[in-house]
Amino acid sequence: MDLRELRFRKRISQWELSRTSGVHQSRISLIENCFSTPTNDEKNKLAKALGLKPGEIEWEEKPSTH
């Protein structure tokens, strides 16, 4: 599952996830909408805040339209 789906299932807002993970809400939005790839540090922080390991989250990026 991707970050957005996992967050929805846990009923956590982007703001709440930002607060618990230390990753800015705007970054979470960019990651969820596949406009940005999270750094390894961000992956670790977000996964920990959701009670998961980074490998349990699908971190996909939209294919380039160029």
C-alpha positions as a printed NumPy array, in Angstrom:
array([[  0.   ,   0.   ,   0.   ],
       [  1.095,   3.541,  -0.627],
       [  1.495,   6.252,   1.972],
       [ -1.891,   7.876,   1.35 ],
       [ -3.83 ,   4.625,   1.634],
       [ -2.013,   3.63 ,   4.819],
       [ -2.628,   7.06 ,   6.316],
       [ -6.34 ,   6.885,   5.429],
       [ -6.651,   3.412,   6.949],
       [ -5.137,   4.681,  10.182],
       [ -7.401,   7.758,  10.01 ],
       [ -4.499,  10.171,  10.324],
       [ -4.461,  13.554,   8.603],
       [ -1.396,  14.851,   6.787],
       [ -1.057,  17.414,   9.558],
       [ -1.085,  14.716,  12.263],
       [  1.424,  12.626,  10.327],
       [  3.603,  15.696,   9.914],
       [  3.489,  16.377,  13.637],
       [  4.415,  12.827,  14.62 ],
       [  7.003,  12.237,  11.905],
       [  8.743,  15.608,  11.698],
       [  8.231,  15.67 ,   7.912],
       [  6.584,  18.903,   6.753],
       [  2.945,  18.56 ,   5.657],
       [  3.684,  20.039,   2.223],
       [  6.347,  17.334,   1.65 ],
       [  3.854,  14.636,   2.642],
       [  1.406,  16.059,   0.091],
       [  4.054,  16.05 ,  -2.652],
       [  5.045,  12.471,  -1.803],
       [  1.446,  11.234,  -1.698],
       [  0.67 ,  12.875,  -5.035],
       [  3.804,  11.375,  -6.605],
       [  5.37 ,  14.741,  -7.356],
       [  8.396,  14.05 ,  -5.178],
       [ 10.359,  11.031,  -4.023],
       [ 11.016,  10.917,  -0.285],
       [ 14.562,  10.757,   1.017],
       [ 15.57 ,   7.688,   3.018],
       [ 15.357,   9.796,   6.171],
       [ 11.791,  10.864,   5.299],
       [ 10.84 ,   7.251,   4.534],
       [ 12.142,   6.169,   7.936],
       [ 10.355,   8.978,   9.794],
       [  7.032,   8.48 ,   8.003],
       [  7.085,   4.704,   8.379],
       [  7.951,   4.956,  12.084],
       [  5.113,   7.437,  12.653],
       [  2.719,   4.92 ,  11.056],
       [  4.141,   2.03 ,  13.082],
       [  5.645,   0.382,  10.001],
       [  9.003,  -0.324,   8.382],
       [  9.942,   1.674,   5.267],
       [  9.81 ,  -1.499,   3.15 ],
       [  6.142,  -1.975,   4.034],
       [  5.155,   1.199,   2.173],
       [  5.064,   1.545,  -1.622],
       [  7.077,   4.646,  -2.509],
       [  6.195,   5.043,  -6.172],
       [  6.763,   8.043,  -8.352],
       [  4.609,   9.03 , -11.324],
       [  6.246,   8.252, -14.668],
       [  7.655,  11.266, -16.452],
       [  5.413,  12.796, -19.129],
       [  8.331,  14.263, -21.111]])
